[in-house]
Amino acid sequence: MTLFMNMRSNPVSLLCPGKKRIQQFKWNCRYFRRHLHERGYIIYGNKNSPVVPLLLFMPTKLV
């Protein structure tokens, strides 16, 4: 019964577990980018891209 209820609520997650991993990866990239920006780092590139080009011009900021 529980499996049937889960299938009705979100059939995509049961049939495509990779889709959930992609969604989690997307969330992690946005989280990482947002927190770097909040700390004052300069970030280039598309906000939806998993690649996060980071410009470091003051190495003392790393500490």
C-alpha positions, 0 to 999 in steps of 0.5 A: 500500500505504501509503495502504491501511495508513493507512486501516486504522489511522485511517480517520476522519482520512483521510475527515474532516480537519476532525475532526483540526483540531477535536481539535488545537484542543481540545488547544491550548485545554486546554494554554493554560488549564493553563499560565495556571492554572500561572502563577497566573491566575484562569480562569473557565468550563468546562474543556472550553470553547474560551472562556477567560475570564481575570481580571486584577486585578494588571497587574504579573503580566503582565511 
